[in-house]
């Protein structure tokens, strides 16, 4: 049999596979250090090692540490994903993953290490969606490592992918929603009040609202064309990109009263632009929601304003994203078709809508059942 073994220490053997000589007459050989109870077991490992070498599946240990390889992976990822996504990757990596695995050599990381890390994330109270982000990053790293022949086997193959449990969040019921609109109608900051109304009546995401431009609004056809989302990174500043999914590019029909408010708001924005003259900071863009000088709002601005608004008015506090959930549940309560709701929200498929709002649909169906009881009176 090709190859031989050399005892290196207690339960340690060096597997050697000679491969002839190079052009300079230097001997070529592949080696691998293994743990074995005795020579018989070591010879079995030698046979497997020879097979790996001869079939080209053997990958020599690189001794590269995980923390160092992550830097190489990040350069590769930066060519394929948006800057905002890279920022998210950096946070996920630096906060927990590199802390837990950074000191390991790539070939020494097993599925056990990764499973322990995933389980620790759950025990620390991270959401299922956040845990899945950690899984996806790890999966991408080790896939590239296998492709680059840094490791032979991908440890992620034995790690169960975490499932995402959707939460509908806190929403306003019909009475609370009616009260909210009454207070918004009296709000001095008409622009921010209009943004909140837009979120509640169109179900648009915050990034989609911030990216909205006047060219996206067709007053004649009473439609809003959602085709961009606004993001911000420290490295690249503001960026307009396509929305979350392909189905997120959509047309939404708002109530006529909301369109009337948008017409009035447009006149104010035109005045702002005319008054700004050379100080106009919107460039070639004309955003629906912006500063007086046309610059788009920083993504945190609507959140901060909404928090202060709830504190000032005493209304039930919800997150900005919960305005979107409220929009969906309000449509369910009004008897809207689930397919129409899914399309209006720009979900990638109806399954996503069902996962998030399934229990609200069940509640609405129970109300219908109660109405049908009248036939038996």
C-alpha positions in Angstrom: 0.0 0.0 0.0 1.3 3.4 -0.9 2.3 5.6 2.1 3.5 4.8 5.6 3.1 5.8 9.2 5.5 7.2 11.7 4.8 7.3 15.5 5.1 10.8 16.8 4.0 10.5 20.4 1.4 8.9 22.7 -1.6 8.0 20.4 -0.1 10.3 17.7 1.0 9.2 14.2 2.2 11.0 11.1 0.7 9.7 7.9 3.0 10.0 4.9 2.2 9.7 1.3 5.1 10.1 -1.1 4.3 11.7 -4.5 7.7 11.5 -6.3 10.0 14.4 -7.0 9.6 17.9 -8.4 11.6 19.3 -11.3 14.4 20.3 -9.0 14.7 16.8 -7.6 13.0 17.7 -4.3 10.8 15.0 -2.8 7.1 15.7 -2.7 4.9 14.2 -0.1 1.6 14.8 1.7 1.5 14.4 5.4 -1.2 14.4 8.1 -1.0 14.0 11.9 -3.7 11.9 13.4 -4.7 10.5 16.8 -4.9 6.6 16.9 -5.0 4.1 19.7 -2.5 1.7 18.0 -0.8 1.1 14.7 -3.7 -0.9 13.3 -6.0 2.0 13.7 -3.4 4.4 12.3 -3.0 2.2 9.2 -6.8 2.4 8.6 -6.5 6.2 8.8 -3.6 6.0 6.4 -5.7 4.1 3.9 -8.4 6.7 4.1 -5.8 9.4 3.8 -4.3 7.9 0.6 -7.7 7.7 -0.9 -8.3 11.3 -0.2 -5.0 12.3 -1.8 -5.4 10.2 -4.9 -9.0 11.4 -5.5 -8.0 15.0 -5.0 -10.3 15.5 -2.0 -7.6 16.0 0.6 -7.2 19.6 1.8 -4.0 20.3 3.8 -4.5 22.1 7.1 -4.1 25.8 6.5 -3.7 26.8 10.2 -5.6 30.0 9.3 -7.6 31.3 12.2 -11.3 32.0 11.8 -10.8 35.7 12.7 -8.3 36.1 9.9 -10.3 34.3 7.3 -13.4 36.4 8.1 -11.4 39.4 6.7 -10.9 37.6 3.4 -14.6 36.5 3.3 -15.7 40.1 3.9 -13.8 41.4 0.9 -15.6 38.8 -1.2 -19.0 39.6 0.3 -18.5 43.3 -0.2 -18.5 42.7 -4.0 -21.9 41.0 -3.9 -24.1 42.7 -1.4 -25.2 46.3 -0.5 -23.1 48.4 1.9 -26.0 48.4 4.4 -25.9 44.6 4.4 -22.1 44.7 5.0 -22.7 46.9 8.0 -25.1 44.3 9.3 -22.6 41.6 8.7 -19.9 43.5 10.6 -22.2 44.0 13.6 -23.2 40.3 13.7 -19.5 39.2 13.3 -17.9 41.5 15.7 -20.5 41.4 18.4 -20.7 37.6 18.8 -19.4 35.3 16.1 -15.7 36.3 16.1 -15.8 36.6 19.8 -16.9 32.9 20.0 -14.9 31.4 17.1 -12.2 33.8 16.2 -9.4 32.0 18.0 -10.0 28.6 16.4 -8.2 27.4 13.3 -10.6 27.0 10.4 -10.1 23.2 10.2 -10.7 22.8 13.9 -14.2 24.3 13.9 -16.9 21.6 14.1 -20.7 21.6 13.9 -20.6 21.2 17.7 -19.0 24.6 18.1 -21.4 26.3 15.8 -24.5 24.6 17.3 -23.3 25.7 20.8 -23.0 29.3 19.5 -26.5 29.2 17.9 -28.0 27.8 21.1 -26.3 30.5 23.2 -27.9 33.2 21.0 -31.4 31.8 21.7 -30.7 31.6 25.4 -29.6 35.3 25.4 -33.0 36.3 24.1 -32.1 37.1 20.5 -35.0 37.0 18.0 -35.4 34.1 15.6 -34.8 36.4 12.7 -31.5 37.7 14.2 -30.3 34.1 15.0 -31.0 33.2 11.4 -28.8 36.1 10.2 -26.0 34.7 12.3 -26.5 31.3 10.7 -26.6 32.8 7.2 -23.3 34.6 7.7 -21.6 31.5 9.1 -22.9 29.5 6.2 -21.5 31.9 3.7 -18.1 32.0 5.4 -17.7 28.2 5.4 -19.0 27.8 1.9 -16.3 30.1 0.6 -13.7 28.2 2.7 -14.6 24.9 1.1 -14.6 26.5 -2.4 -11.1 28.0 -1.7 -10.0 24.6 -0.4 -9.3 26.1 3.0 -11.2 23.2 4.7 -12.4 19.9 3.4 -15.8 19.6 4.9 -18.4 22.3 5.7 -19.4 22.1 9.4 -22.6 23.9 8.6 -24.0 20.8 6.9 -24.6 19.3 10.3 -26.2 22.4 11.8 -29.9 22.8 11.6 -31.0 26.1 10.1 -33.0 28.1 12.7 -36.6 28.8 11.6 -38.0 32.3 11.8 -41.0 32.9 14.0 -42.8 36.0 12.7 -44.3 38.4 15.3 -47.1 40.7 14.3 -46.0 43.2 16.9 -48.2 45.7 18.8 -51.0 47.1 16.7 -53.8 49.6 17.1 -57.4 48.4 17.1 -60.1 50.3 15.2 -61.0 52.6 18.1 -57.3 53.4 18.8 -56.7 54.0 15.1 -59.6 56.4 14.9 -58.3 58.4 17.9 -54.8 58.4 16.4 -56.0 60.0 13.2 -58.0 62.6 15.0 -54.8 63.7 16.9 -52.7 63.5 13.7 -55.1 65.8 12.0 -54.4 68.4 14.7 -50.6 67.9 14.7 -48.5 71.0 14.0 -45.8 69.0 12.2 -47.9 68.3 9.1 -45.1 66.5 7.3 -44.4 63.9 10.0 -48.1 63.5 10.6 -48.6 62.8 6.9 -45.8 60.2 6.9 -47.5 58.4 9.8 -50.8 58.4 7.9 -49.1 57.1 4.8 -47.6 54.2 6.7 -51.0 53.4 8.2 -53.0 53.7 5.0 -50.5 52.2 2.5 -48.5 49.7 4.6 -45.3 51.0 3.1 -42.0 50.4 5.0 -40.1 53.2 6.5 -37.3 53.0 4.0 -39.9 53.1 1.1 -41.5 56.2 2.5 -38.2 58.0 3.0 -37.2 57.1 -0.6 -40.6 58.3 -2.1 -40.2 61.0 -4.7 -42.9 63.1 -6.3 -42.4 61.3 -9.7 -43.6 58.2 -7.9 -47.0 59.7 -7.2 -49.6 59.7 -10.0 -52.4 62.0 -8.9 -54.5 61.4 -12.0 -54.5 57.6 -11.5 -54.6 57.8 -7.7 -51.6 55.5 -7.3 -48.2 55.5 -5.6 -45.4 53.6 -7.3 -43.2 52.0 -4.7 -39.8 51.3 -6.4 -37.1 52.4 -4.1 -35.9 52.2 -0.5 -33.6 54.6 1.2 -30.7 53.3 3.3 -27.8 55.0 5.1 -24.3 53.8 5.9 -21.4 55.6 7.5 -19.2 54.8 4.5 -21.5 55.7 1.6 -24.1 58.0 3.2 -27.6 58.0 1.7 -28.4 55.4 -1.0 -31.5 54.7 -3.1 -31.9 51.0 -3.8 -34.6 48.6 -4.9 -37.0 47.5 -2.2 -36.6 44.4 -0.1 -38.0 41.9 -2.7 -39.0 41.9 -6.3 -42.6 42.0 -5.3 -41.9 45.0 -3.1 -41.9 47.0 -6.4 -45.6 47.7 -6.6 -48.3 50.2 -7.0 -50.5 51.2 -4.0 -53.8 53.1 -4.2 -54.3 55.4 -1.2 -57.5 56.9 0.0 -58.6 60.1 -1.8 -58.3 62.2 1.3 -54.7 61.1 1.7 -54.0 62.1 -1.9 -55.5 65.5 -1.2 -53.1 66.0 1.7 -50.2 64.9 -0.6 -51.2 67.6 -3.1 -51.1 70.3 -0.4 -47.8 68.9 0.9 -46.4 69.0 -2.6 -47.1 72.8 -2.9 -45.2 73.3 0.4 -42.3 71.3 -0.9 -42.2 73.3 -4.1 -42.1 76.5 -2.1 -39.2 75.1 0.0 -37.3 74.3 -3.1 -37.9 77.7 -4.7 -36.8 79.5 -1.5 -33.7 77.4 -1.1 -32.3 78.3 -4.5 -28.6 77.3 -4.5 -28.8 76.0 -1.0 -31.1 73.1 -2.2 -29.6 69.9 -0.9 -31.7 67.4 -2.7 -29.6 67.2 -5.8 -31.6 65.8 -8.7 -34.0 64.2 -6.3 -37.3 65.7 -5.1 -38.3 63.7 -2.1 -41.8 63.7 -0.7 -40.5 63.7 2.9 -37.4 65.8 3.5 -35.8 68.7 5.2 -36.7 72.3 4.1 -33.5 72.1 1.9 -34.6 68.9 0.2 -32.2 66.5 2.0 -33.8 63.1 2.8 -34.4 62.4 6.5 -31.9 60.2 8.4 -33.6 56.8 9.0 -33.8 57.3 12.7 -35.7 60.6 12.5 -39.2 59.1 12.1 -38.6 56.7 15.0 -37.5 59.6 17.3 -40.4 61.8 16.3 -43.0 59.0 16.8 -41.6 58.2 20.3 -41.9 61.9 21.3 -45.3 62.1 19.7 -46.6 59.2 21.8 -45.0 60.6 25.0 -46.6 64.0 24.3 -50.1 62.7 23.5 -50.3 59.8 25.9 -51.3 57.4 23.1 -50.3 53.8 23.2 -46.7 53.5 22.1 -45.8 51.3 19.2 -42.7 51.0 16.9 -42.7 52.7 13.5 -42.7 49.3 11.8 -45.9 48.4 13.8 -47.6 51.1 11.8 -47.3 48.7 8.8 -48.7 45.8 11.0 -51.5 48.1 12.0 -52.2 48.8 8.3 -52.4 45.1 7.6 -54.6 44.2 10.5 -57.0 47.1 9.8 -57.4 45.7 6.2 -58.1 42.2 7.7 -60.7 43.7 10.0 -62.3 45.4 7.0 -62.6 42.1 5.2 -59.9 42.6 2.6 -58.7 39.6 0.6 -55.5 38.1 1.9 -54.0 38.0 -1.6 -54.7 41.7 -2.0 -53.2 42.5 1.4 -50.1 40.5 0.5 -49.6 42.4 -2.8 -50.3 45.7 -1.1 -47.6 45.0 1.5 -45.1 43.8 -1.1 -44.5 40.4 0.5 -42.5 38.0 -1.5 -45.3 35.4 -1.2 -48.6 34.9 0.5 -47.0 32.5 2.9 -45.1 35.4 4.5 -48.4 37.2 5.0 -50.0 34.1 6.5 -47.1 33.5 8.9 -47.3 37.1 10.2 -51.0 37.7 10.3 -52.5 34.2 10.5 -53.9 34.6 14.0 -55.6 37.9 13.0 -57.2 36.2 10.1 -58.5 33.5 12.5 -59.9 36.2 14.8 -61.7 37.8 11.8 -63.1 34.5 10.7 -64.5 33.9 14.2 -66.3 37.3 14.0 -67.8 36.2 10.7 -69.0 33.0 12.4 -70.6 35.0 15.1 -72.5 37.1 12.4 -73.8 33.9 10.8 -75.4 32.9 14.1 -78.1 35.5 13.3 -79.6 33.1 10.7 -80.6 30.8 13.5 -82.6 33.3 15.5 
